[in-house]
Amino acid sequence: MKILITIHANSVAQRFDLAPEVLIAHHDGYQVVDEPRTIIMSRPSAEELCNLIIKENITTVICGGIEERHYKFLVWKQINVLDSVIGDYLTALHLAGRGKLSAGAILPSLPDKEDPV
């Protein structure tokens, strides 16, 4: 599965349309495969982010708040959207890869980007 997470500092970004950067990672259901990529957005934009998601063939998006029209567009494109997620983005990545993350999850925060697993 190819996962995109909107991030800000060590956490899932609060808003999809204002995310300053994203993390893209491949997860095989057990662990992250290859080195995740971080992309700094030239300017926060929901439209540019949706285009990136389609271009990169993302299968799962993890984010905080997202406007309904962008949510519906991504779901229409058959992308799994886990929204309203709050907390550490690495924890979200590992839980999503194992199928154990759901929309609205509140996760613990970890200092200094520690790997939770």
ABEGO torsion letter per residue (X at the ends): XBBBBBBBEABBBABAAABABBBBBBBAGABBBEBBBBBBBABBBAAAAAAAAAAAGBABBBBBBBBAAAAAAAAAAGBBBBBGBBEBAAAAAAAAAAGABBBGBBBBBBBGGBBAX
